[in-house]
């Protein structure tokens, strides 16, 4: 893929948050770019049996196979050729795979060992699903969000070029899936209920056909108040730097179709003040909606999603202390660690020894029933979402 194709596909990825039928195009393009035989985007239990697999088609957002025209054809093939209780060797190791980065299956199951399994002989080799390339974007409560691609036995293992390409798309797919889930939970199709969209923690802006801002949700309002990288001037979104404003205008014209072409999605990066992380702005055209909804009432034509990498969890320390019985020092450490600060950075900032911080961290794990720092991130993320909802 060249740079323009990558940029266009990133736009489609964000469109898929409100139009999940686009995931098929996304998986197909990545499958072809990585010379893969099979590709899928799947949300579910990686260790389910084939019978469970067949009964949960809704877990698939996209399925692409050269030899099977539909998911049911593939399921029928698998059920005819194997014991339904068998699981894929790669799937059995899903709990060990690092999150949010591309991996090759041979990194965890050497291909020689894979070829000794019944799964290989009965399913993988006949279906052409032998060499694996993929990423697990989230993992919680025994379920994963994963995108995977396969090559047949006669092909070669995936190399650095394919891994790098998948790594480019992973953060965008992860954010789009997160927004898709939020919209699903709120009962939304293309962000149409005002009370629900306003409660989302993602910063969302609706634009009309002329590119003017017609709606800001609460998260977007808060973001524009605290950042110096973006602002709204005469109902139009502008950046602090002229060069960023120009690329933002181009993105909006492409998403609204005011450039005379078919509306498409896209993404740009907006620089902030020195020392602050750049904002990431993604745009997606909205489908025409004839029903009486927020989108139709406002005549919205495009959706902007703004991500601020530096935004930290908004959880009051008093809430953390009262919920888990933490001391002030323990609550302070929990919030610092969950916001990405290392123990050394915390020690330097708060003038405590490393051993003291480690002791406090062990106590925090015990009181919150967690065992690692990633658990604390998920804990405070969930609490910050609840706090944001309560503040609306």
N, C-alpha and C positions, 0 to 999 in steps of 0.2 A: 504494500500500500504506500502511495506517496502521501506527502503532508496534507494535501487538499482532501484526499479520500479519508484520511484519518480524522480530519476536522469535521467533515460532513457526517461521518459515522458517529462521532461524539454527539453531534446535534440530534441525530436520530435516537440515540440512547436516552437523551433527556425527554424527547417526545414520548418515548415508551412509558414514562411514568404515568401519563394520563391516557395513553393509547397502547395498551399491552400487546395488541396484535402486531405492533412493530417489532417485537422481540424476534420474530421469525426472520425478518430481513437482517437484523443485526447478527444473529447467530450464523446465518447463511454467508454473509460477507466475511466474517472472521474465519469461518470454516474454509472458504475458498482461499483466503489470503494465507492461511497456514497449511494449505494443501492437505486438509483433513478429510476423512471419509465420513465422519459422523460428528455432530455437535448438539449440545443441549444446554439449556438453562433450567435449572431444577431447584425447587425449594422443598425440602422434606427430610425424612429419616434416611441416611445413607446406607444403613444396614437392614433395610426392610427386605422381606422375601420378594420373589418375583410376583407372587400372588398379590401381595400388598402393593407392589409397584403397579400392577395392572389395574388395581382398584382405585388408585389415586392419580388419575390423569391430570386432575386439577393442579397437582404440584408442578407440572411442566408449564413454563411460560413459553418455551420454544423447543422444537425437536427437529433435527435435520439429519437425514441419513440418505446416502446415495442409492441404496438398494431397497429402501422401504418408503413408500409414499405417505405413510401415516404412522403415528405412534402405535395404533392398534395392530398394524401389520407387524411391527417390530415385536410387540408384546406376544403376539401369537407365535412368532418364530421362536422366541425365548422359551415360552411355556411348552412348546412341542419338543424341545431339545434338552431340557435339563430338569433336575429335581427342583421344584419351586422353593425348597428350603435353602438352596445355595445362595450365597451372596458373592458379589464381586470382590476379589482380593484388595483392589484399590480402595473400595468403599469401606472395608473393615479397618483401614488405617486412617480414615477421615479425621479422627480425633487428634492425630499426630501432625497433620499437615499444617504448616504455618499459614496464618490468616493473611489475606489481602496481598498475596504475591503469586505470580505464576510458578507452577512446578511441573516437572515431568514425572510420569508414573514410575519410570525406572530409578528415580532418586530414592524411592521408598520400597519398591518391589522390583528387584533386578529381573530383567526380561527372561533370563534362564529359569528363575524360580517360578515366574508367572506361567511359563509354558509347561510346568509340571502339574498345574492344578486342573481339576475337572472343569472348572469354569472356562479355562482357556480352550480345552478340547471341545466342550459341548456348546459354548456360546461365543466366546470372543473370536476365535479363529474363523468359524463359519460366517459370522456377521461382519468380520473385518474390523473389530474393535479391540486392537491389541496395544499399540503404543498410545499413551495418554498424555494430554496437555490440559492443564486446567488451573482453577483457583477456587478456594473456598473463601467467600467474602464475609460470611458471618457464621457463627456456630453458637447455638444456645438451646438448652433443654433437649439435647439429642437430635436437633434438627439443624440443617445447614442450608445456606444459599450458595450454590455452586454452578460454575460454568465449565464445561468439559468438552474436549475434542479428542477424537481418536483417529489413528491411522491403522491400516491393515498390517498383517504379519510381514508381508513382502516389503513394506516401506521401512524407513529408517526412524530412529528415535528423534524426537523434537530437539532442536538445538537452540543456541542463545538468541538467534534472530526471532524465532517464534515466541520465546519466553519474553523478550523485550516488548514485542508487539502486544501481547496479552497484558503486560504490566501497564502499558499506556492506557488501556481501556478500563482496568479494574476499578480505580477510584470513581470513575464516572458511572459505571454499571452499579456499583455499590450505593452511590447516592440516589440514583434513579430508582433502584429497588426499594430503598428506604422510604422515598417519597411515595412510591406506588403503594407500599403497605400502609402508610399513613392515610392515603386517600381511600384505600379499601376499608380500613377500620372506620373511617368517618362516613362511609357509605357514599363516597364521591365518585363521579365519573367526570374527569376533567375539571376538578376543583369548582363545584357548582353551588355548594351550600355555604352561605356567608358565615354562619355561626361556627361551622366546622373548620373552614379554611382559616378563620381568624385564630383558632386555637392551636394550629399546627406550629411546631417549633421552627420549621424551615421558613426562611424569608422569601415570600412570594409576592410578585407584582404582576398585575394584569394590565395589558396595554390594548388600546383600541386599534382600528385599522390605520389610523394616522400615526401610530407610535406614541400616543400620549398616555400617560399613566391614568388609569381609571379606578384602580383599587390597590391599596397596600394592606397586607395583613399585619397583625400586631407585631410579629417578629420582624417584618421588613421595616416598620416604623421605628422600632428600637435600634435596628442596625444602622439606619440612615442618621439617627440622632447621635450615635457614638462614633461613627466612622467619618473620616475626612476624605475618603476616596471616592464617594458617590454622594449625589444630592439631586433633588428634584427642583428644576427651574422652569417655571411656566408650564407645568404639567409634563415636562420631559426629563428623562433621567440623564444626568450629565456626570462626567468624571472630573476629578480635580485637574488632571493633565489633559491637554488638548488632544494629544495622540491617542489617549485612551477613550476620549469622547468620540473620536472619529471611528474607532473600531467598534465601540458600543452602538453607534448609529447604524453602522453596517450590519451588525448582528440583528438589531431590531427591524431593519428593512427586510432582511432575509426571512425573519420569523413571521412578519406581518404580510409579506408579499408585496410591499410597496416599491420594491425594486423592479416590478413587472414580471417576476418569475413565480414559480410555484413556491409557496411558503415552505421553508425548511428550518430545522433547528440548528443550533450551533453553540459555541462557548467561547468566552474571552476571559483574559486575566486583567484585572484592574489594579494598578499599583497604588499603595497608600504612602503615608509619610515614611521617612527613613526609619528603619528598624521594625516596621510593622509588616506582617505578612500580607501578601496580595489577596484581594478578593477574587473569587471565581464566580463568573456570571454565566449561566446557561439559559438558553431560550428555546421555547418549543411553540409551534403554532397550535392553536386550539381548534378542535373540530366545530363545524357549524352546529348550533343547538337551537332547535325550534321550540323547545319547551321553556316555560317560565322559570329560569334559573338565574343565578348571579351572572354567569357568563353572557347569557342572552340579554338580560336587563341592561348590563353595562356595555353591550356590544363589544365584548372583549375578543381580540383576535390572536393574542399571544400571551404566553406565560413566561415570566422570568423567575429563575431560581437562583438565589444568591447565597454563596457559601463563604463564611469567614473562618479560615483555619485557626485563627487565634482566639475565637470565641470559647470561653470556658464555661463549665457547668455552673448554672445559677442556682445554687442550693445554699440557703442560709445556714451558717454554722450552728445556730441555735437549734435548727430543725435536726441536723445530723446528731448533735449531742443528745437531744431528748429522745430520739428514736432508738439509739443504740447504746445509750449510757456512756458516752465518750467524755473524756476530759477535754478541756480547751485545746491542749497540745495535740491530743490524738485526733480531734476533729480537724484541726488545722492541717495536720499531716495527711489525713485521708483526702481532703479536698485538693491539696497540692499534688499528691501522687496521681489522683484521678484526672487532673488537668494536664498531665504529661510531664510534670517536674520529676527529675531524678532525685534519689535520696541525697546524693552529694550536693546538688543544687539547693535542695531544701535545707540541708545542714549549713551551707554557706550563708543562705539568706537569713536563717533564724538563729544562727550562732549556737548550734547544738552539735554534740559529737555524733559521729556515724553510728557508734554502738547504741547511743540513746535513741536515735531515730529508728534503728532496727528493732529495738525493744518495743517502742511505741507501735511500730508497724505490725509486729506479731500480735500485740494486744488488739489492734484494730481488726486484724483478720479474725481473731477469736470472737470478738464482740459482734461482728457483722456476719459471722458464719461464712466467710470467704477464705480463699487459700492463696490467691495470687492477685497481682496488681490489676490485671485485665478484668477480674471480677469487680474490683472497686470502680473501675471506669464504667462498667455496665450498671452498677448500682446507682452511682450518682447521675448517670445519663437518664435513667428511669425516673429518679427523683426530680431532676431539673425539668423534665417534660411535665411531670405532675404539677410542679410549682408554676410553670408557665401557663398551664391550663387553668389553675386556680386564680391566677392574676388577671385573667381576661374579664 
